[in-house]
């Protein structure tokens, strides 16, 4: 990042491990051509995993540069290489390596300029991650401002106001949650859910690239983890939960997503992500690789819900331009925007776009400059990008209560707090998706095409008031709240009609 100054030299003799991603052995274009079709994770690995020939080429390349092959996962299409920083820099042409200063995370190893590969690996290698370790993402969580007029709701109150399906608990479903720091404690979960009259759900932690469940190390990231688990767990208390912990780098983020997508042990049907950053703060290879992982997820029937950001249409960037948040802007992600919800007598009394700027945040959204308009949005009347005037992927797809001043009551590190942010909307939609899956008897997976097709009126509460900066709410889809907030019963009915189930 240009605003991060160089503060020192890297240790070029330090051993590091790099994730090298390879192309699929067959095309996954059918994911968009036949959105209702899914395959098993085992079929994904067997039919679309890395070929023996491609792996052999990478092994030979690694040997030429004195790099060790530590692991080959053909299903995930990733080869782990280990070697010194200097050897990795020579192998991949990394230039201007140095220690750079992050404004909040301290010094990190980084680089300027592109990475390169030999011509014989052109098209074989799709991404190389781990040479730089810049903190990549931030949480999309906002504490309630104690000085402002505020209220808070339990996730059960929000779910009831949105008419979430009753008679189902998410039983038989597994919800994955991705975290780049922090942790949860079982005692907090037991206490919180007991207060809701529920039994705490089953939660398993999966370590990725050295990430671990580490409660007590950072109250902010702990709050993220607990918000995700408490919102999704309250909505779908019968589901099982698996939390993928990884370092906050592009390597850790992408490796965690690909691990969840290919997890044949826990087999999540939903993955909730409450982390992200402005899409142009990611490298092109990182955006491409993440979107490929989401496409793989779509192939196996995985729904990926992603927070759209908490800083309005600029996404917190101070360059005077508008930015959408990634990975919410990935076409195979379900981008989740934010509203300010008022509940009266258990019903939605009012709901507008969440915008408490300049101090207390606003829902992210806008028009992507990196991804074109996906097919499922091609029939919309979307505004152009406010800066470029060009068309692009519209963000978000859906929305939910995110205003911290009408936020969620949670328990973190033994303390009761009220928080908001689109970090709450991603797990809210993840829990709802688990209920929908149980109601329909099968995962809805990549269901954006079905959501936009919409065969039952009233599936969404259309938000028509407010703005997030450069974009304003309007009837139908808009770049503030997408299609709107869920009306669970009607949404299940619409999806049931679309799937042909009784």
NORMO-V230213 format. One record per residue. N is the residue number from 1. RES is the residue in three letters. PSI is psi as a letter, one per 40 degrees, with the letter a starting at -180 (* if undefined). Layout:
n->N res->RES psi->PSI
n->N res->RES psi->PSI
This chain:
n->1 res->UNK psi->h
n->2 res->UNK psi->d
n->3 res->UNK psi->e
n->4 res->UNK psi->h
n->5 res->UNK psi->i
n->6 res->UNK psi->h
n->7 res->UNK psi->e
n->8 res->UNK psi->i
n->9 res->UNK psi->i
n->10 res->UNK psi->i
n->11 res->UNK psi->h
n->12 res->UNK psi->e
n->13 res->UNK psi->e
n->14 res->UNK psi->h
n->15 res->UNK psi->h
n->16 res->UNK psi->i
n->17 res->UNK psi->h
n->18 res->UNK psi->i
n->19 res->UNK psi->h
n->20 res->UNK psi->h
n->21 res->UNK psi->i
n->22 res->UNK psi->i
n->23 res->UNK psi->i
n->24 res->UNK psi->i
n->25 res->UNK psi->e
n->26 res->UNK psi->i
n->27 res->UNK psi->i
n->28 res->UNK psi->f
n->29 res->UNK psi->d
n->30 res->UNK psi->e
n->31 res->UNK psi->d
n->32 res->UNK psi->d
n->33 res->UNK psi->d
n->34 res->UNK psi->g
n->35 res->UNK psi->e
n->36 res->UNK psi->e
n->37 res->UNK psi->h
n->38 res->UNK psi->i
n->39 res->UNK psi->i
n->40 res->UNK psi->i
n->41 res->UNK psi->d
n->42 res->UNK psi->d
n->43 res->UNK psi->d
n->44 res->UNK psi->d
n->45 res->UNK psi->d
n->46 res->UNK psi->d
n->47 res->UNK psi->d
n->48 res->UNK psi->e
n->49 res->UNK psi->i
n->50 res->UNK psi->i
n->51 res->UNK psi->i
n->52 res->UNK psi->d
n->53 res->UNK psi->d
n->54 res->UNK psi->d
n->55 res->UNK psi->d
n->56 res->UNK psi->d
n->57 res->UNK psi->d
n->58 res->UNK psi->d
n->59 res->UNK psi->d
n->60 res->UNK psi->d
n->61 res->UNK psi->d
n->62 res->UNK psi->d
n->63 res->UNK psi->d
n->64 res->UNK psi->d
n->65 res->UNK psi->e
n->66 res->UNK psi->f
n->67 res->UNK psi->i
n->68 res->UNK psi->h
n->69 res->UNK psi->h
n->70 res->UNK psi->d
n->71 res->UNK psi->i
n->72 res->UNK psi->h
n->73 res->UNK psi->g
n->74 res->UNK psi->d
n->75 res->UNK psi->d
n->76 res->UNK psi->e
n->77 res->UNK psi->f
n->78 res->UNK psi->h
n->79 res->UNK psi->h
n->80 res->UNK psi->h
n->81 res->UNK psi->i
n->82 res->UNK psi->h
n->83 res->UNK psi->i
n->84 res->UNK psi->i
n->85 res->UNK psi->d
n->86 res->UNK psi->d
n->87 res->UNK psi->d
n->88 res->UNK psi->d
n->89 res->UNK psi->d
n->90 res->UNK psi->d
n->91 res->UNK psi->d
n->92 res->UNK psi->e
n->93 res->UNK psi->f
n->94 res->UNK psi->h
n->95 res->UNK psi->i
n->96 res->UNK psi->f
n->97 res->UNK psi->i
n->98 res->UNK psi->i
n->99 res->UNK psi->h
n->100 res->UNK psi->i
n->101 res->UNK psi->h
n->102 res->UNK psi->i
n->103 res->UNK psi->d
n->104 res->UNK psi->d
n->105 res->UNK psi->e
n->106 res->UNK psi->a
n->107 res->UNK psi->i
n->108 res->UNK psi->i
n->109 res->UNK psi->h
n->110 res->UNK psi->a
n->111 res->UNK psi->i
n->112 res->UNK psi->i
n->113 res->UNK psi->i
n->114 res->UNK psi->i
n->115 res->UNK psi->i
n->116 res->UNK psi->i
n->117 res->UNK psi->i
n->118 res->UNK psi->i
n->119 res->UNK psi->d
n->120 res->UNK psi->e
n->121 res->UNK psi->e
n->122 res->UNK psi->h
n->123 res->UNK psi->e
n->124 res->UNK psi->d
n->125 res->UNK psi->h
n->126 res->UNK psi->e
n->127 res->UNK psi->i
n->128 res->UNK psi->h
n->129 res->UNK psi->h
n->130 res->UNK psi->e
n->131 res->UNK psi->d
n->132 res->UNK psi->i
n->133 res->UNK psi->f
n->134 res->UNK psi->h
n->135 res->UNK psi->h
n->136 res->UNK psi->d
n->137 res->UNK psi->i
n->138 res->UNK psi->i
n->139 res->UNK psi->i
n->140 res->UNK psi->g
n->141 res->UNK psi->i
n->142 res->UNK psi->h
n->143 res->UNK psi->i
n->144 res->UNK psi->i
n->145 res->UNK psi->h
n->146 res->UNK psi->e
n->147 res->UNK psi->e
n->148 res->UNK psi->i
n->149 res->UNK psi->h
n->150 res->UNK psi->i
n->151 res->UNK psi->i
n->152 res->UNK psi->i
n->153 res->UNK psi->i
n->154 res->UNK psi->i
n->155 res->UNK psi->d
n->156 res->UNK psi->d
n->157 res->UNK psi->d
n->158 res->UNK psi->d
n->159 res->UNK psi->d
n->160 res->UNK psi->d
n->161 res->UNK psi->d
n->162 res->UNK psi->e
n->163 res->UNK psi->f
n->164 res->UNK psi->i
n->165 res->UNK psi->h
n->166 res->UNK psi->i
n->167 res->UNK psi->e
n->168 res->UNK psi->i
n->169 res->UNK psi->e
n->170 res->UNK psi->e
n->171 res->UNK psi->h
n->172 res->UNK psi->e
n->173 res->UNK psi->i
n->174 res->UNK psi->h
n->175 res->UNK psi->h
n->176 res->UNK psi->i
n->177 res->UNK psi->h
n->178 res->UNK psi->h
n->179 res->UNK psi->i
n->180 res->UNK psi->f
n->181 res->UNK psi->i
n->182 res->UNK psi->a
n->183 res->UNK psi->i
n->184 res->UNK psi->i
n->185 res->UNK psi->h
n->186 res->UNK psi->d
n->187 res->UNK psi->d
n->188 res->UNK psi->d
n->189 res->UNK psi->d
n->190 res->UNK psi->d
n->191 res->UNK psi->d
n->192 res->UNK psi->d
n->193 res->UNK psi->d
n->194 res->UNK psi->d
n->195 res->UNK psi->d
n->196 res->UNK psi->e
n->197 res->UNK psi->f
n->198 res->UNK psi->i
n->199 res->UNK psi->h
n->200 res->UNK psi->h
n->201 res->UNK psi->i
n->202 res->UNK psi->h
n->203 res->UNK psi->h
n->204 res->UNK psi->h
n->205 res->UNK psi->h
n->206 res->UNK psi->h
n->207 res->UNK psi->h
n->208 res->UNK psi->h
n->209 res->UNK psi->f
n->210 res->UNK psi->e
n->211 res->UNK psi->i
n->212 res->UNK psi->i
n->213 res->UNK psi->h
n->214 res->UNK psi->g
n->215 res->UNK psi->i
n->216 res->UNK psi->e
n->217 res->UNK psi->d
n->218 res->UNK psi->h
n->219 res->UNK psi->d
n->220 res->UNK psi->d
n->221 res->UNK psi->d
n->222 res->UNK psi->d
n->223 res->UNK psi->d
n->224 res->UNK psi->d
n->225 res->UNK psi->d
n->226 res->UNK psi->d
n->227 res->UNK psi->d
n->228 res->UNK psi->d
n->229 res->UNK psi->d
n->230 res->UNK psi->d
n->231 res->UNK psi->d
n->232 res->UNK psi->d
n->233 res->UNK psi->d
n->234 res->UNK psi->d
n->235 res->UNK psi->d
n->236 res->UNK psi->g
n->237 res->UNK psi->e
n->238 res->UNK psi->e
n->239 res->UNK psi->i
n->240 res->UNK psi->i
n->241 res->UNK psi->h
n->242 res->UNK psi->h
n->243 res->UNK psi->h
n->244 res->UNK psi->h
n->245 res->UNK psi->h
n->246 res->UNK psi->i
n->247 res->UNK psi->i
n->248 res->UNK psi->g
n->249 res->UNK psi->i
n->250 res->UNK psi->d
n->251 res->UNK psi->d
n->252 res->UNK psi->d
n->253 res->UNK psi->d
n->254 res->UNK psi->d
n->255 res->UNK psi->d
n->256 res->UNK psi->d
n->257 res->UNK psi->d
n->258 res->UNK psi->d
n->259 res->UNK psi->d
n->260 res->UNK psi->d
n->261 res->UNK psi->d
n->262 res->UNK psi->e
n->263 res->UNK psi->g
n->264 res->UNK psi->e
n->265 res->UNK psi->d
n->266 res->UNK psi->d
n->267 res->UNK psi->g
n->268 res->UNK psi->i
n->269 res->UNK psi->e
n->270 res->UNK psi->i
n->271 res->UNK psi->h
n->272 res->UNK psi->h
n->273 res->UNK psi->h
n->274 res->UNK psi->f
n->275 res->UNK psi->i
n->276 res->UNK psi->a
n->277 res->UNK psi->i
n->278 res->UNK psi->h
n->279 res->UNK psi->d
n->280 res->UNK psi->e
n->281 res->UNK psi->e
n->282 res->UNK psi->i
n->283 res->UNK psi->i
n->284 res->UNK psi->d
n->285 res->UNK psi->d
n->286 res->UNK psi->d
n->287 res->UNK psi->d
n->288 res->UNK psi->d
n->289 res->UNK psi->d
n->290 res->UNK psi->d
n->291 res->UNK psi->d
n->292 res->UNK psi->d
n->293 res->UNK psi->d
n->294 res->UNK psi->d
n->295 res->UNK psi->d
n->296 res->UNK psi->d
n->297 res->UNK psi->d
n->298 res->UNK psi->d
n->299 res->UNK psi->d
n->300 res->UNK psi->e
n->301 res->UNK psi->f
n->302 res->UNK psi->h
n->303 res->UNK psi->h
n->304 res->UNK psi->h
n->305 res->UNK psi->h
n->306 res->UNK psi->h
n->307 res->UNK psi->h
n->308 res->UNK psi->e
n->309 res->UNK psi->i
n->310 res->UNK psi->e
n->311 res->UNK psi->f
n->312 res->UNK psi->a
n->313 res->UNK psi->e
n->314 res->UNK psi->e
n->315 res->UNK psi->f
n->316 res->UNK psi->e
n->317 res->UNK psi->h
n->318 res->UNK psi->f
n->319 res->UNK psi->e
n->320 res->UNK psi->e
n->321 res->UNK psi->i
n->322 res->UNK psi->i
n->323 res->UNK psi->h
n->324 res->UNK psi->i
n->325 res->UNK psi->i
n->326 res->UNK psi->h
n->327 res->UNK psi->e
n->328 res->UNK psi->d
n->329 res->UNK psi->e
n->330 res->UNK psi->h
n->331 res->UNK psi->d
n->332 res->UNK psi->e
n->333 res->UNK psi->i
n->334 res->UNK psi->g
n->335 res->UNK psi->h
n->336 res->UNK psi->h
n->337 res->UNK psi->a
n->338 res->UNK psi->i
n->339 res->UNK psi->i
n->340 res->UNK psi->h
n->341 res->UNK psi->h
n->342 res->UNK psi->h
n->343 res->UNK psi->h
n->344 res->UNK psi->h
n->345 res->UNK psi->f
n->346 res->UNK psi->e
n->347 res->UNK psi->i
n->348 res->UNK psi->h
n->349 res->UNK psi->d
n->350 res->UNK psi->i
n->351 res->UNK psi->h
n->352 res->UNK psi->i
n->353 res->UNK psi->h
n->354 res->UNK psi->h
n->355 res->UNK psi->g
n->356 res->UNK psi->f
n->357 res->UNK psi->i
n->358 res->UNK psi->e
n->359 res->UNK psi->d
n->360 res->UNK psi->f
n->361 res->UNK psi->i
n->362 res->UNK psi->i
n->363 res->UNK psi->h
n->364 res->UNK psi->i
n->365 res->UNK psi->i
n->366 res->UNK psi->a
n->367 res->UNK psi->h
n->368 res->UNK psi->i
n->369 res->UNK psi->e
n->370 res->UNK psi->d
n->371 res->UNK psi->h
n->372 res->UNK psi->i
n->373 res->UNK psi->h
n->374 res->UNK psi->i
n->375 res->UNK psi->d
n->376 res->UNK psi->e
n->377 res->UNK psi->e
n->378 res->UNK psi->d
n->379 res->UNK psi->e
n->380 res->UNK psi->i
n->381 res->UNK psi->g
n->382 res->UNK psi->i
n->383 res->UNK psi->i
n->384 res->UNK psi->i
n->385 res->UNK psi->h
n->386 res->UNK psi->d
n->387 res->UNK psi->d
n->388 res->UNK psi->d
n->389 res->UNK psi->e
n->390 res->UNK psi->i
n->391 res->UNK psi->i
n->392 res->UNK psi->i
n->393 res->UNK psi->h
n->394 res->UNK psi->h
n->395 res->UNK psi->h
n->396 res->UNK psi->a
n->397 res->UNK psi->d
n->398 res->UNK psi->i
n->399 res->UNK psi->i
n->400 res->UNK psi->i
n->401 res->UNK psi->h
n->402 res->UNK psi->e
n->403 res->UNK psi->h
n->404 res->UNK psi->d
n->405 res->UNK psi->e
n->406 res->UNK psi->f
n->407 res->UNK psi->a
n->408 res->UNK psi->h
n->409 res->UNK psi->h
n->410 res->UNK psi->i
n->411 res->UNK psi->h
n->412 res->UNK psi->h
n->413 res->UNK psi->f
n->414 res->UNK psi->e
n->415 res->UNK psi->h
n->416 res->UNK psi->h
n->417 res->UNK psi->i
n->418 res->UNK psi->h
n->419 res->UNK psi->i
n->420 res->UNK psi->a
n->421 res->UNK psi->i
n->422 res->UNK psi->e
n->423 res->UNK psi->d
n->424 res->UNK psi->d
n->425 res->UNK psi->d
n->426 res->UNK psi->d
n->427 res->UNK psi->d
n->428 res->UNK psi->d
n->429 res->UNK psi->d
n->430 res->UNK psi->d
n->431 res->UNK psi->d
n->432 res->UNK psi->d
n->433 res->UNK psi->d
n->434 res->UNK psi->d
n->435 res->UNK psi->d
n->436 res->UNK psi->d
n->437 res->UNK psi->d
n->438 res->UNK psi->d
n->439 res->UNK psi->d
n->440 res->UNK psi->e
n->441 res->UNK psi->e
n->442 res->UNK psi->i
n->443 res->UNK psi->h
n->444 res->UNK psi->d
n->445 res->UNK psi->b
n->446 res->UNK psi->g
n->447 res->UNK psi->e
n->448 res->UNK psi->d
n->449 res->UNK psi->d
n->450 res->UNK psi->d
n->451 res->UNK psi->d
n->452 res->UNK psi->d
n->453 res->UNK psi->d
n->454 res->UNK psi->g
n->455 res->UNK psi->e
n->456 res->UNK psi->h
n->457 res->UNK psi->i
n->458 res->UNK psi->e
n->459 res->UNK psi->d
n->460 res->UNK psi->i
n->461 res->UNK psi->h
n->462 res->UNK psi->h
n->463 res->UNK psi->h
n->464 res->UNK psi->e
n->465 res->UNK psi->h
n->466 res->UNK psi->i
n->467 res->UNK psi->i
n->468 res->UNK psi->f
n->469 res->UNK psi->c
n->470 res->UNK psi->e
n->471 res->UNK psi->i
n->472 res->UNK psi->i
n->473 res->UNK psi->i
n->474 res->UNK psi->i
n->475 res->UNK psi->h
n->476 res->UNK psi->a
n->477 res->UNK psi->i
n->478 res->UNK psi->i
n->479 res->UNK psi->f
n->480 res->UNK psi->d
n->481 res->UNK psi->e
n->482 res->UNK psi->b
n->483 res->UNK psi->e
n->484 res->UNK psi->a
n->485 res->UNK psi->i
n->486 res->UNK psi->i
n->487 res->UNK psi->g
n->488 res->UNK psi->d
n->489 res->UNK psi->d
n->490 res->UNK psi->d
n->491 res->UNK psi->d
n->492 res->UNK psi->d
n->493 res->UNK psi->d
n->494 res->UNK psi->d
n->495 res->UNK psi->d
n->496 res->UNK psi->d
n->497 res->UNK psi->d
n->498 res->UNK psi->d
n->499 res->UNK psi->e
n->500 res->UNK psi->e
n->501 res->UNK psi->i
n->502 res->UNK psi->*
